[in-house]
Each structure stands twice: as C-alpha cells, then as structure tokens.
Amino acid sequence: MSDGEGRNSVWLAGCGLEVVAFDISPVAAEKAKRLAAERGVTVAFEVADVYGWNWPSEAFDVVAAIFVQFADPPMRSFMFERIARALKPKGLLLLQGYTPKQLEYKTGGPPRIENLYTPEMLRKAFALFEILELVEYEAVLGEGSQHSGRSALIGMVARKPAV
C-alpha cells in the first residue's frame, strides 16, 4: 500500500514478510529504501499514485491500509475496490484510520470529514468480506509529527471470501 517513508513496510519486512509498497513521492520512496537498508530488510518499493499503480489480481495474502486517508470518496472507492481485488481468496485486510471525532483532536489525519472512516462506511465498502474485528477506540499516538497526541481511531480486520 501507499507507505510514505516506509515505517510500516519496513516493520513488516522485519517480521519476515515479503512486502510490496508504493507511494506517490519519489523522495518518500528513497527515504523508505534507506530505512530498509539501515534495518537490513528488503521491501519492493515502487513510485506511483493510487490510480497509476499496477494493482495485481489475487496476489497478496495480506493488505495493510494504515492511515491511507488522503483519498477523497471517489479515490477511496477506487482504492478499496482494488484492495479487494488484490487480495487472494481468504486473504486478510488490516485497516487503521481516523474517525470523524478526530476533527475535534486535530492531532493528525485529514481535516476533511469525507476522508474519515465510520464503521458503517467500512462495512458497506467490504460487504462481501467477513469482518473479524471492527472497533472504534481512542489512543495517544506518538508516530511522528503527523500522528501525535490523543486520537479517535478505527481498526478493522476482514477476510476476503474463499470464492
């Protein structure tokens, strides 16, 4: 998934996973490559935007979509459809983001309510998936200047159907 400077992809590769990540920023991709090299892991980094990335079909066991809330509703719909298609049957989607309450905290995330996630929106977007966990919660984040302080979050784990 779109991965910025590689924090999530490098961590996953450090856990022994084979990881593919993309970001629109060549500068971010270079920083991510340096981070991977520093940590001694391999990640297949690509530079592309959501519309330009070559979304493979049924290629991944897991897709992690962590704070990909730059997407407005039309882009989000496109991205969610491609995520569903990219997962293998029985593949897992791990998604984390901000809820509309985050606008009160202003500690990260997009300033537009239409980019924020609700349980209903996620259930609708992934209606064919088995929702294993879908929880709204609050936590104090300390993940760099863009995700810092008390935050209104949502997390989902969902499984693509076998057929």
DSSP file (Angstrom, degrees, kcal/mol; ACC not computed):
  #  RESIDUE AA STRUCTURE BP1 BP2  ACC     N-H-->O    O-->H-N    N-H-->O    O-->H-N    TCO  KAPPA ALPHA  PHI   PSI    X-CA   Y-CA   Z-CA
    1    1 A M              0   0    0      0, 0.0    21,-1.8     0, 0.0     2,-0.2   0.000 360.0 360.0 360.0 172.2    0.0    0.0    0.0
    2    2 A S  B     +a   22   0A   0     19,-0.2    21,-0.3     1,-0.1    64,-0.3  -0.426 360.0 175.5 -58.6 126.2    0.9    3.6   -0.1
    3    3 A D    >   -     0   0    0     19,-1.7     3,-2.3     1,-0.3     4,-0.4   0.347  16.8-156.3-129.5   7.2    3.6    3.8    2.5
    4    4 A G  T 3  S-     0   0    0     18,-0.3    28,-0.3     1,-0.3    -1,-0.3  -0.266  80.5  -4.4  54.9-126.6    5.2    7.2    2.8
    5    5 A E  T 3  S-     0   0    0     26,-0.1    -1,-0.3    27,-0.1    30,-0.2   0.240 105.3-101.5 -91.5  13.6    8.7    6.9    4.2
    6    6 A G  S <> S+     0   0    0     -3,-2.3     4,-2.8    29,-0.1     5,-0.4   0.490  75.2 136.2  93.4   4.5    8.4    3.2    4.9
    7    7 A R  H  > S+     0   0    0     -4,-0.4     4,-1.5     1,-0.2     5,-0.1   0.922  82.0  35.1 -53.6 -49.3    7.7    2.9    8.6
    8    8 A N  H  > S+     0   0    0     -5,-0.3     4,-2.5     2,-0.2    -1,-0.2   0.922 119.0  48.3 -74.4 -44.0    5.0    0.2    8.2
    9    9 A S  H  > S+     0   0    0     -6,-0.2     4,-2.5     1,-0.2    -2,-0.2   0.903 112.9  48.2 -65.8 -39.9    6.5   -1.7    5.3
   10   10 A V  H  X S+     0   0    0     -4,-2.8     4,-2.1     2,-0.2    -1,-0.2   0.903 111.2  50.8 -67.8 -40.1   10.0   -1.9    6.9
   11   11 A W  H  X S+     0   0    0     -4,-1.5     4,-0.8    -5,-0.4    -2,-0.2   0.938 111.5  47.9 -61.5 -45.5    8.5   -3.1   10.2
   12   12 A L  H ><>S+     0   0    0     -4,-2.5     5,-1.7     1,-0.2     3,-0.9   0.907 110.7  50.7 -62.7 -41.7    6.5   -5.8    8.3
   13   13 A A  H ><5S+     0   0    0     -4,-2.5     3,-1.8     1,-0.3    -1,-0.2   0.872 105.0  58.2 -63.0 -35.3    9.6   -6.9    6.4
   14   14 A G  H 3<5S+     0   0    0     -4,-2.1    -1,-0.3     1,-0.3    -2,-0.2   0.713  98.7  59.6 -65.9 -20.4   11.5   -7.1    9.7
   15   15 A C  T <<5S-     0   0    0     -3,-0.9    -1,-0.3    -4,-0.8    -2,-0.2   0.379 128.8 -98.3 -86.7   3.2    8.8   -9.6   10.9
   16   16 A G  T < 5S+     0   0    0     -3,-1.8     2,-0.2     1,-0.3    -3,-0.2   0.550  78.3 137.9  95.4   7.9    9.9  -11.8    8.0
   17   17 A L      < -     0   0    0     -5,-1.7     2,-0.6     1,-0.0    -1,-0.3  -0.578  58.4-120.6 -87.9 150.5    7.1  -10.9    5.5
   18   18 A E        -     0   0    0     -2,-0.2     2,-0.4    25,-0.1    25,-0.1  -0.822  43.1-163.7 -85.1 120.8    7.7  -10.3    1.8
   19   19 A V  E     - b   0  43A   0     -2,-0.6    25,-2.6    23,-0.5     2,-0.4  -0.901  24.2-172.5-122.8 136.4    6.5   -6.7    1.3
   20   20 A V  E     + b   0  44A   0     -2,-0.4     2,-0.3    23,-0.2    25,-0.2  -0.989  19.5 170.7-118.9 132.5    5.4   -4.6   -1.7
   21   21 A A  E     - b   0  45A   0     23,-2.5    25,-2.0    -2,-0.4     2,-0.3  -0.986  11.6-169.1-141.7 150.5    4.8   -0.9   -1.0
   22   22 A F  E     +ab   2  46A   0    -21,-1.8   -19,-1.7    -2,-0.3   -18,-0.3  -0.969   5.3 178.1-138.0 157.8    4.2    2.2   -3.1
   23   23 A D  E     - b   0  47A   0     23,-1.7    25,-1.6    -2,-0.3     6,-0.1  -0.980  34.4-128.4-152.4 152.5    4.0    5.9   -2.7
   24   24 A I  S    S+     0   0    0     -2,-0.3    25,-0.1    23,-0.2    23,-0.1   0.741  89.1  81.4 -72.8 -23.5    3.5    8.9   -5.0
   25   25 A S     >  -     0   0    0      1,-0.2     4,-2.3    23,-0.1     5,-0.2  -0.748  59.3-163.4 -93.1 118.1    6.6   10.7   -3.6
   26   26 A P  H  > S+     0   0    0      0, 0.0     4,-2.1     0, 0.0    -1,-0.2   0.848  95.8  55.6 -62.8 -31.8   10.0    9.7   -5.0
   27   27 A V  H  > S+     0   0    0      2,-0.2     4,-2.2     1,-0.2     5,-0.2   0.927 108.2  46.8 -65.6 -44.7   11.5   11.4   -2.0
   28   28 A A  H  > S+     0   0    0      1,-0.2     4,-2.6     2,-0.2    -1,-0.2   0.911 110.6  53.0 -62.9 -41.7    9.5    9.3    0.4
   29   29 A A  H  X S+     0   0    0     -4,-2.3     4,-2.3     1,-0.2    -1,-0.2   0.892 108.7  49.7 -62.2 -39.3   10.4    6.1   -1.5
   30   30 A E  H  X S+     0   0    0     -4,-2.1     4,-2.2     2,-0.2    -1,-0.2   0.909 111.0  49.0 -65.7 -41.4   14.1    7.0   -1.3
   31   31 A K  H  X S+     0   0    0     -4,-2.2     4,-2.4     1,-0.2    -2,-0.2   0.906 111.0  51.0 -62.5 -40.5   13.8    7.6    2.5
   32   32 A A  H  X S+     0   0    0     -4,-2.6     4,-2.5   -28,-0.3    -2,-0.2   0.897 108.5  51.3 -63.9 -40.3   11.9    4.2    2.8
   33   33 A K  H  X S+     0   0    0     -4,-2.3     4,-2.3     2,-0.2    -1,-0.2   0.900 110.3  49.2 -63.4 -40.4   14.7    2.5    0.8
   34   34 A R  H  X S+     0   0    0     -4,-2.2     4,-2.6     2,-0.2    -2,-0.2   0.913 110.4  50.5 -65.0 -41.4   17.3    4.0    3.2
   35   35 A L  H  X S+     0   0    0     -4,-2.4     4,-1.9     2,-0.2    -2,-0.2   0.914 110.5  49.6 -62.5 -42.7   15.3    2.9    6.2
   36   36 A A  H  X>S+     0   0    0     -4,-2.5     5,-2.5     2,-0.2     4,-0.7   0.915 111.5  48.9 -62.0 -42.8   15.0   -0.7    4.9
   37   37 A A  H ><5S+     0   0    0     -4,-2.3     3,-0.8     1,-0.2    -2,-0.2   0.915 109.7  51.9 -63.8 -42.6   18.8   -0.8    4.2
   38   38 A E  H 3<5S+     0   0    0     -4,-2.6    -1,-0.2     1,-0.2    -2,-0.2   0.862 114.0  44.0 -60.1 -35.6   19.5    0.5    7.7
   39   39 A R  H 3<5S-     0   0    0     -4,-1.9    -1,-0.2    -5,-0.2    -2,-0.2   0.489 112.0-120.9 -89.9  -3.9   17.3   -2.2    9.2
   40   40 A G  T <<5 +     0   0    0     -3,-0.8     2,-0.3    -4,-0.7    -3,-0.2   0.832  69.7 123.2  70.7  32.8   18.7   -4.9    6.9
   41   41 A V      < -     0   0    0     -5,-2.5     2,-0.5    -6,-0.1    -1,-0.2  -0.814  56.2-126.6-123.3 165.1   15.4   -5.8    5.3
   42   42 A T        +     0   0    0     -2,-0.3   -23,-0.5   -29,-0.2     2,-0.4  -0.944  26.6 170.5-115.2 130.5   14.1   -5.9    1.7
   43   43 A V  E     -b   19   0A   0     -2,-0.5     2,-1.2   -25,-0.1   -23,-0.2  -0.998  34.9-128.2-134.3 136.3   10.9   -4.2    0.5
   44   44 A A  E     -b   20   0A   0    -25,-2.6   -23,-2.5    -2,-0.4     2,-0.4  -0.726  35.8-169.6 -84.1  96.1    9.8   -3.8   -3.1
   45   45 A F  E     -b   21   0A   0     -2,-1.2     2,-0.3   -25,-0.2   -23,-0.2  -0.725   6.6-177.6 -91.3 136.4    9.2   -0.1   -3.2
   46   46 A E  E     -b   22   0A   0    -25,-2.0   -23,-1.7    -2,-0.4     2,-0.6  -0.963  23.9-132.3-130.9 149.9    7.5    1.5   -6.2
   47   47 A V  E     +b   23   0A   0     -2,-0.3     2,-0.3   -25,-0.2   -23,-0.2  -0.911  55.1 113.1-103.8 116.7    6.7    5.1   -7.1
   48   48 A A        -     0   0    0    -25,-1.6     2,-0.2    -2,-0.6   -23,-0.1  -0.966  57.0-114.7-169.0 160.6    3.1    5.5   -8.2
   49   49 A D     >  -     0   0    0     -2,-0.3     4,-1.8   -25,-0.1     3,-0.1  -0.516  45.4 -93.9 -96.4 176.5   -0.2    7.1   -7.2
   50   50 A V  T  4 S+     0   0    0      1,-0.2     5,-0.1     2,-0.2    -1,-0.1   0.874 126.4  43.2 -58.7 -40.1   -3.3    5.1   -6.4
   51   51 A Y  T  4 S+     0   0    0      1,-0.2    -1,-0.2     3,-0.1     4,-0.1   0.803 117.5  45.1 -77.5 -28.8   -4.6    5.3   -9.9
   52   52 A G  T  4 S+     0   0    0     -3,-0.1    -2,-0.2     2,-0.1    -1,-0.2   0.606  85.4 104.4 -93.4 -12.9   -1.3    4.6  -11.6
   53   53 A W  S  < S-     0   0    0     -4,-1.8     2,-1.5     1,-0.1    -5,-0.1  -0.454  79.6-117.1 -71.2 143.5   -0.1    1.7   -9.5
   54   54 A N        -     0   0    0     -2,-0.1    -1,-0.1     1,-0.0    -2,-0.1  -0.629  31.5-156.8 -81.4  87.5   -0.4   -1.7  -11.2
   55   55 A W        -     0   0    0     -2,-1.5     2,-0.0    -5,-0.1    28,-0.0  -0.535  11.8-144.5 -68.8 111.8   -2.9   -3.3   -8.9
   56   56 A P        -     0   0    0      0, 0.0     2,-0.5     0, 0.0     3,-0.3  -0.339  13.4-114.5 -75.4 161.5   -2.4   -7.1   -9.3
   57   57 A S  S    S-     0   0    0      1,-0.2    29,-0.3     2,-0.1    31,-0.1  -0.855  85.3 -17.0-100.9 128.8   -5.3   -9.5   -9.1
   58   58 A E  S    S+     0   0    0     27,-3.1    29,-0.2    -2,-0.5    -1,-0.2   0.891  95.7 129.0  46.9  52.4   -5.4  -12.1   -6.2
   59   59 A A        +     0   0    0     27,-2.1     2,-0.4    -3,-0.3    28,-0.2   0.653  48.2  64.7-108.0 -21.6   -1.7  -11.5   -5.5
   60   60 A F  E     -c   87   0B   0     26,-2.4    28,-3.1    -4,-0.1     3,-0.1  -0.863  50.7-159.6-119.8 141.3   -1.5  -10.8   -1.7
   61   61 A D  E    S+     0   0B   0     -2,-0.4    31,-2.7     1,-0.3     2,-0.3   0.797  90.7  18.8 -76.4 -31.7   -2.2  -12.8    1.4
   62   62 A V  E     -c   92   0B   0     29,-0.2     2,-0.4     2,-0.0    -1,-0.3  -0.999  60.5-165.4-141.8 139.4   -2.5   -9.6    3.4
   63   63 A V  E     -c   93   0B   0     29,-2.3    31,-2.9    -2,-0.3     2,-0.6  -0.998  10.9-159.5-122.4 127.2   -3.0   -5.9    2.6
   64   64 A A  E     -c   94   0B   0     -2,-0.4     2,-0.6    29,-0.2    31,-0.2  -0.932   8.3-176.3-106.9 119.3   -2.3   -3.3    5.3
   65   65 A A  E     +c   95   0B   0     29,-3.3    31,-2.2    -2,-0.6     2,-0.7  -0.854  11.8 175.9-116.4  91.9   -4.0    0.0    4.7
   66   66 A I  E     -c   96   0B   0     -2,-0.6    31,-0.2   -64,-0.3   -58,-0.1  -0.878  67.1 -25.0-108.4 113.0   -2.7    2.2    7.6
   67   67 A F  S    S+     0   0    0     29,-3.1     2,-0.4    -2,-0.7    -1,-0.2   0.906  77.9 153.9  53.0  49.1   -3.8    5.8    7.6
   68   68 A V    >   +     0   0    0     28,-0.4     3,-0.8    -3,-0.2    -1,-0.2  -0.318  22.9 130.2 -95.8  50.2   -4.5    6.0    3.8
   69   69 A Q  T 3   +     0   0    0     -2,-0.4    -1,-0.2     1,-0.2    -2,-0.1   0.156  35.8  95.8 -97.1  19.0   -7.0    8.8    4.3
   70   70 A F  T 3   +     0   0    0     -3,-0.1     2,-0.4     2,-0.0    -1,-0.2   0.670  66.8 100.7 -70.8 -17.5   -5.6   11.1    1.8
   71   71 A A    <   -     0   0    0     -3,-0.8    -3,-0.0    44,-0.1     0, 0.0  -0.547  67.2-145.3 -80.0 125.2   -8.2    9.6   -0.5
   72   72 A D     >  -     0   0    0     -2,-0.4     4,-3.2     1,-0.1     5,-0.3  -0.306  44.7 -84.1 -73.7 171.9  -11.4   11.5   -1.1
   73   73 A P  H  > S+     0   0    0      0, 0.0     4,-2.4     0, 0.0     5,-0.2   0.859 128.9  46.8 -53.7 -43.8  -14.6    9.4   -1.6
   74   74 A P  H  > S+     0   0    0      0, 0.0     4,-2.1     0, 0.0     5,-0.1   0.935 117.4  43.3 -64.7 -41.9  -14.2    8.6   -5.3
   75   75 A M  H  > S+     0   0    0      2,-0.2     4,-3.1     1,-0.2     5,-0.2   0.902 112.8  53.4 -66.9 -39.8  -10.5    7.7   -4.9
   76   76 A R  H  X S+     0   0    0     -4,-3.2     4,-3.2     2,-0.2     5,-0.3   0.916 108.2  50.1 -61.3 -43.1  -11.3    5.8   -1.7
   77   77 A S  H  X S+     0   0    0     -4,-2.4     4,-2.2    -5,-0.3    -1,-0.2   0.932 112.8  46.7 -59.8 -46.5  -13.9    3.7   -3.6
   78   78 A F  H  X S+     0   0    0     -4,-2.1     4,-2.1     2,-0.2    -2,-0.2   0.937 115.3  46.5 -58.4 -48.3  -11.4    3.0   -6.4
   79   79 A M  H  X S+     0   0    0     -4,-3.1     4,-2.6     1,-0.2    -2,-0.2   0.914 111.8  49.4 -64.3 -45.3   -8.7    2.1   -3.8
   80   80 A F  H  X S+     0   0    0     -4,-3.2     4,-2.3     1,-0.2    -1,-0.2   0.894 110.7  50.8 -63.9 -39.4  -11.0   -0.2   -1.8
   81   81 A E  H  X S+     0   0    0     -4,-2.2     4,-2.0    -5,-0.3    -1,-0.2   0.918 112.5  46.7 -62.9 -42.3  -12.2   -2.0   -4.9
   82   82 A R  H  X S+     0   0    0     -4,-2.1     4,-2.4     2,-0.2    -2,-0.2   0.870 109.8  53.6 -68.5 -36.8   -8.5   -2.6   -5.9
   83   83 A I  H  X S+     0   0    0     -4,-2.6     4,-1.3     2,-0.2    -2,-0.2   0.947 109.4  48.5 -60.1 -48.0   -7.6   -3.7   -2.5
   84   84 A A  H  < S+     0   0    0     -4,-2.3     3,-0.3     1,-0.2    -2,-0.2   0.902 114.0  46.3 -59.6 -42.0  -10.4   -6.3   -2.5
   85   85 A R  H  < S+     0   0    0     -4,-2.0   -27,-3.1     1,-0.2    -1,-0.2   0.855 108.3  56.5 -69.1 -34.9   -9.3   -7.5   -6.0
   86   86 A A  H  < S+     0   0    0     -4,-2.4   -26,-2.4   -29,-0.3   -27,-2.1   0.731  90.2  90.3 -72.5 -22.6   -5.6   -7.6   -5.0
   87   87 A L  E  < S-c   60   0B   0     -4,-1.3   -29,-0.3    -3,-0.3   -26,-0.2  -0.520  78.6-124.5 -76.9 140.4   -6.2  -10.0   -2.1
   88   88 A K  E >   -     0   0B   0    -28,-3.1     3,-2.6    -2,-0.2    72,-0.2  -0.381  49.3 -74.6 -69.0 158.5   -6.1  -13.7   -2.6
   89   89 A P  E 3  S+     0   0B   0      0, 0.0    73,-0.2     0, 0.0    -1,-0.2  -0.370 127.2  17.1 -54.3 137.3   -9.2  -15.7   -1.6
   90   90 A K  E 3  S+     0   0B   0     70,-0.9    72,-0.1    71,-0.7    -2,-0.1   0.506  97.3 147.9  70.3   8.7   -9.2  -15.9    2.3
   91   91 A G  E <   -     0   0B   0     -3,-2.6    69,-3.0    70,-0.2     2,-0.4  -0.301  44.3-120.3 -69.5 158.4   -6.7  -13.0    2.3
   92   92 A L  E     -cD  62 159B   0    -31,-2.7   -29,-2.3    67,-0.2     2,-0.5  -0.820  13.6-155.9-106.6 139.5   -6.7  -10.5    5.2
   93   93 A L  E     -cD  63 158B   0     65,-3.0    65,-2.1    -2,-0.4     2,-0.6  -0.968   7.6-168.1-108.4 124.8   -7.3   -6.8    5.1
   94   94 A L  E     +cD  64 157B   0    -31,-2.9   -29,-3.3    -2,-0.5     2,-0.4  -0.969  15.4 176.5-111.1 118.1   -5.8   -4.9    8.0
   95   95 A L  E     +cD  65 156B   0     61,-2.8    61,-2.8    -2,-0.6     2,-0.4  -0.977  11.2 174.7-129.3 134.1   -7.1   -1.3    8.1
   96   96 A Q  E     +cD  66 155B   0    -31,-2.2   -29,-3.1    -2,-0.4   -28,-0.4  -0.999  18.9 131.9-136.1 140.7   -6.5    1.5   10.5
   97   97 A G  E     - D   0 154B   0     57,-2.2    57,-2.3    -2,-0.4     2,-0.3  -0.916  49.2 -72.3-163.4-170.1   -7.6    5.1   10.3
   98   98 A Y  E     - D   0 153B   0     -2,-0.3    19,-2.7    55,-0.2    55,-0.3  -0.735  33.9-141.3-100.8 148.6   -9.2    8.1   11.9
   99   99 A T    >   -     0   0    0     53,-2.0     3,-2.2    -2,-0.3     4,-0.3  -0.562  37.8 -95.5 -97.2 168.5  -12.9    8.5   12.7
  100  100 A P  T >  S+     0   0    0      0, 0.0     3,-1.8     0, 0.0     4,-0.3   0.792 120.5  70.6 -56.3 -28.2  -14.9   11.8   12.3
  101  101 A K  T >> S+     0   0    0      1,-0.3     3,-1.9     2,-0.2     4,-0.7   0.743  79.9  78.7 -60.9 -20.3  -14.3   12.5   16.1
  102  102 A Q  H <> S+     0   0    0     -3,-2.2     4,-2.5     1,-0.3     3,-0.5   0.782  76.7  72.0 -59.0 -26.7  -10.6   13.1   15.1
  103  103 A L  H <4 S+     0   0    0     -3,-1.8    -1,-0.3    -4,-0.3    -2,-0.2   0.796  94.7  54.0 -60.8 -26.9  -11.6   16.5   13.8
  104  104 A E  H <4 S+     0   0    0     -3,-1.9    -1,-0.2    -4,-0.3    -2,-0.2   0.850 111.9  43.3 -72.6 -34.9  -12.0   17.5   17.5
  105  105 A Y  H  < S-     0   0    0     -4,-0.7    -2,-0.2    -3,-0.5    -1,-0.1   0.863  80.3-162.6 -82.4 -37.8   -8.5   16.4   18.4
  106  106 A K     <  +     0   0    0     -4,-2.5    -3,-0.1     2,-0.2     3,-0.1   0.885  46.4 129.5  55.4  42.0   -6.6   17.8   15.5
  107  107 A T  S    S-     0   0    0     -5,-0.4    41,-1.9     1,-0.4     2,-0.2   0.103  76.5 -37.9-112.1  20.2   -3.6   15.5   16.2
  108  108 A G  B    S+F  147   0C   0     39,-0.2    -1,-0.4     1,-0.2    39,-0.2  -0.740  90.5  73.2 144.0 169.0   -3.2   14.1   12.7
  109  109 A G  S    S-     0   0    0     37,-0.7    -1,-0.2    -2,-0.2     7,-0.1  -0.103  85.3 -36.9  85.4 174.7   -5.1   12.9    9.8
  110  110 A P        -     0   0    0      0, 0.0    -4,-0.1     0, 0.0   -40,-0.0  -0.393  43.5-137.1 -73.9 148.6   -7.1   14.8    7.1
  111  111 A P  S    S+     0   0    0      0, 0.0     2,-0.5     0, 0.0    -2,-0.0   0.346  79.9  90.1 -85.4   8.3   -9.0   17.9    8.1
  112  112 A R    >   -     0   0    0      1,-0.1     3,-1.8     2,-0.0     4,-0.3  -0.918  68.0-147.9-113.1 125.6  -12.0   16.8    5.9
  113  113 A I  G >  S+     0   0    0     -2,-0.5     3,-1.6     1,-0.3    -1,-0.1   0.814  95.7  66.0 -59.4 -32.4  -14.8   14.7    7.3
  114  114 A E  G 3  S+     0   0    0      1,-0.3    -1,-0.3   -14,-0.0    -2,-0.0   0.678  98.6  54.1 -67.3 -14.8  -15.4   13.0    4.0
  115  115 A N  G <  S+     0   0    0     -3,-1.8    -1,-0.3   -43,-0.1     2,-0.2   0.489  92.5  93.0 -93.4  -4.4  -11.9   11.4    4.2
  116  116 A L  S <  S-     0   0    0     -3,-1.6     2,-0.3    -4,-0.3   -17,-0.2  -0.551  73.4-119.2 -94.2 157.6  -12.6    9.8    7.7
  117  117 A Y        -     0   0    0    -19,-2.7    -2,-0.1    -2,-0.2    -1,-0.1  -0.710  22.4-174.6-102.7 143.4  -13.9    6.3    8.3
  118  118 A T     >  -     0   0    0     -2,-0.3     4,-2.2   -19,-0.2     5,-0.2  -0.910  37.7-115.4-123.0 157.4  -17.0    5.1   10.1
  119  119 A P  H  > S+     0   0    0      0, 0.0     4,-2.7     0, 0.0     5,-0.2   0.909 116.9  52.7 -57.2 -41.2  -17.9    1.5   10.9
  120  120 A E  H  > S+     0   0    0      1,-0.2     4,-2.3     2,-0.2     5,-0.2   0.913 108.1  49.9 -62.5 -43.1  -20.9    1.8    8.5
  121  121 A M  H  > S+     0   0    0      1,-0.2     4,-2.5     2,-0.2    -1,-0.2   0.909 113.3  46.1 -62.8 -42.6  -18.8    3.0    5.6
  122  122 A L  H  X S+     0   0    0     -4,-2.2     4,-2.0     2,-0.2    -2,-0.2   0.895 111.0  51.8 -69.5 -39.5  -16.3    0.2    6.1
  123  123 A R  H  < S+     0   0    0     -4,-2.7    -1,-0.2    -5,-0.2    -2,-0.2   0.913 113.6  45.4 -60.9 -41.2  -19.0   -2.5    6.4
  124  124 A K  H >< S+     0   0    0     -4,-2.3     3,-1.2    -5,-0.2    -2,-0.2   0.925 112.2  50.2 -67.8 -45.0  -20.5   -1.2    3.1
  125  125 A A  H 3< S+     0   0    0     -4,-2.5    -1,-0.2     1,-0.3    -2,-0.2   0.835 123.4  31.4 -64.0 -33.0  -17.2   -1.0    1.3
  126  126 A F  T >< S+     0   0    0     -4,-2.0     3,-1.6    -5,-0.2    -1,-0.3  -0.272  76.6 141.9-119.4  44.5  -16.3   -4.5    2.3
  127  127 A A  T <  S+     0   0    0     -3,-1.2    -1,-0.1     1,-0.3    -2,-0.1   0.772  71.8  51.8 -59.8 -30.5  -19.8   -6.0    2.4
  128  128 A L  T 3  S+     0   0    0     -3,-0.2    -1,-0.3    -4,-0.1     2,-0.1   0.592  95.7  90.4 -84.1 -10.1  -18.6   -9.3    0.9
  129  129 A F  S <  S-     0   0    0     -3,-1.6     2,-0.7    -6,-0.2    31,-0.2  -0.476  82.9-116.3 -84.7 155.1  -15.8   -9.7    3.5
  130  130 A E  E     -E  159   0B   0     29,-2.7    29,-2.7    -2,-0.1     2,-0.8  -0.841  29.2-139.8 -86.7 116.3  -16.1  -11.5    6.8
  131  131 A I  E     +E  158   0B   0     -2,-0.7    27,-0.2    27,-0.2     3,-0.2  -0.698  25.9 175.8 -80.8 112.4  -15.4   -8.8    9.4
  132  132 A L  E    S+     0   0B   0     25,-2.3     2,-0.3    -2,-0.8    26,-0.2   0.801  71.6   1.7 -85.9 -33.1  -13.3  -10.4   12.1
  133  133 A E  E     +E  157   0B   0     24,-1.9    24,-2.5     2,-0.0    -1,-0.3  -0.949  57.2 170.1-155.9 135.0  -12.8   -7.2   14.1
  134  134 A L  E     +E  156   0B   0     -2,-0.3     2,-0.4    22,-0.2    22,-0.2  -0.857  21.3 162.9-146.5 108.5  -14.1   -3.6   13.7
  135  135 A V  E     -E  155   0B   0     20,-2.5    20,-2.6    -2,-0.3     2,-0.4  -0.986  29.9-151.5-137.2 136.1  -13.5   -1.4   16.6
  136  136 A E  E     +E  154   0B   0     -2,-0.4     2,-0.3    18,-0.2    18,-0.2  -0.861  35.6 152.3 -97.9 139.8  -13.6    2.4   17.3
  137  137 A Y  E     -E  153   0B   0     16,-2.4    16,-3.3    -2,-0.4     2,-0.4  -0.973  38.7-121.7-158.4 168.1  -11.2    3.5   20.0
  138  138 A E  E     +E  152   0B   0     -2,-0.3     2,-0.3    14,-0.2    14,-0.2  -0.946  34.2 159.2-119.3 143.4   -9.1    6.3   21.3
  139  139 A A  E     -E  151   0B   0     12,-1.7    12,-2.6    -2,-0.4     2,-0.7  -0.978  43.3-107.4-154.7 160.0   -5.4    6.2   22.0
  140  140 A V  E     -E  150   0B   0     -2,-0.3     2,-0.3    10,-0.2    10,-0.3  -0.862  39.2-157.4 -93.4 118.8   -2.5    8.5   22.3
  141  141 A L  E     +E  149   0B   0      8,-2.5     8,-3.2    -2,-0.7    -2,-0.0  -0.726  22.5 178.4 -98.1 147.4   -0.3    8.2   19.2
  142  142 A G  E     +E  148   0B   0     -2,-0.3     2,-0.3     6,-0.2     6,-0.2  -0.418  36.0 130.0-139.3  59.4    3.4    9.1   19.1
  143  143 A E  S    S-     0   0    0      4,-2.9     3,-0.3     1,-0.4     4,-0.1  -0.434  77.9 -62.2-115.5  55.6    4.2    8.2   15.5
  144  144 A G  S >  S-     0   0    0     -2,-0.3     3,-1.1     1,-0.2    -1,-0.4  -0.231  77.5 -56.1  90.0 176.1    6.0   11.3   14.2
  145  145 A S  T 3  S+     0   0    0      1,-0.2     3,-0.3    -3,-0.1    -1,-0.2   0.716 132.3  55.8 -67.9 -21.2    4.7   14.8   13.8
  146  146 A Q  T 3  S+     0   0    0     -3,-0.3   -37,-0.7     1,-0.3    -1,-0.2   0.626 115.0  35.4 -88.2 -12.9    1.8   13.8   11.7
  147  147 A H  B <  S+F  108   0C   0     -3,-1.1    -4,-2.9   -39,-0.2     2,-0.4  -0.662  84.8 131.7-138.8  78.3    0.3   11.3   14.1
  148  148 A S  E     + E   0 142B   0    -41,-1.9    -6,-0.2    -3,-0.3     2,-0.2  -0.981  46.5  12.8-141.8 125.4    0.9   12.6   17.6
  149  149 A G  E    S- E   0 141B   0     -8,-3.2    -8,-2.5    -2,-0.4   -10,-0.1  -0.515 101.9 -12.5 110.8-177.3   -1.5   13.0   20.6
  150  150 A R  E    S- E   0 140B   0    -10,-0.3     2,-0.3    -2,-0.2   -10,-0.2  -0.352  71.9-174.3 -60.5 132.2   -4.9   11.8   21.6
  151  151 A S  E     - E   0 139B   0    -12,-2.6   -12,-1.7   -45,-0.1     2,-0.7  -0.971  31.5-133.6-138.4 146.6   -6.6   10.3   18.5
  152  152 A A  E     + E   0 138B   0     -2,-0.3   -53,-2.0   -14,-0.2   -50,-0.2  -0.892  43.9 179.0 -98.9 111.5  -10.0    8.9   17.5
  153  153 A L  E     -DE  98 137B   0    -16,-3.3   -16,-2.4    -2,-0.7     2,-0.4  -0.683  26.4-159.4-119.5 162.9   -9.2    5.7   15.7
  154  154 A I  E     -DE  97 136B   0    -57,-2.3   -57,-2.2   -18,-0.2     2,-0.4  -0.994  10.4-169.8-139.2 138.3  -10.9    2.8   13.9
  155  155 A G  E     -DE  96 135B   0    -20,-2.6   -20,-2.5    -2,-0.4     2,-0.4  -0.984   3.6-176.2-130.1 141.1   -9.4   -0.6   13.2
  156  156 A M  E     -DE  95 134B   0    -61,-2.8   -61,-2.8    -2,-0.4     2,-0.4  -0.999  13.6-171.8-138.5 138.3  -10.7   -3.4   11.0
  157  157 A V  E     +DE  94 133B   0    -24,-2.5   -25,-2.3    -2,-0.4   -24,-1.9  -0.997  23.3 170.8-122.6 123.1   -9.5   -6.9   10.2
  158  158 A A  E     -DE  93 131B   0    -65,-2.1   -65,-3.0    -2,-0.4     2,-0.5  -0.977  24.6-140.8-137.4 147.6  -11.5   -8.5    7.5
  159  159 A R  E     -DE  92 130B   0    -29,-2.7   -29,-2.7    -2,-0.3   -67,-0.2  -0.913  18.8-128.6-111.9 130.5  -11.2  -11.7    5.4
  160  160 A K        -     0   0    0    -69,-3.0   -70,-0.9    -2,-0.5   -31,-0.1  -0.494  40.1 -99.3 -69.4 143.0  -11.9  -12.0    1.7
  161  161 A P        -     0   0    0      0, 0.0   -71,-0.7     0, 0.0   -70,-0.2  -0.209  24.6-118.1 -62.6 157.4  -14.3  -14.8    0.9
  162  162 A A              0   0    0    -73,-0.2    -2,-0.1     1,-0.2   -71,-0.0   0.808 360.0 360.0 -66.5 -30.5  -12.9  -18.1   -0.4
  163  163 A V              0   0    0    -74,-0.0    -1,-0.2   -73,-0.0    -3,-0.0   0.350 360.0 360.0-130.0 360.0  -14.8  -17.7   -3.7
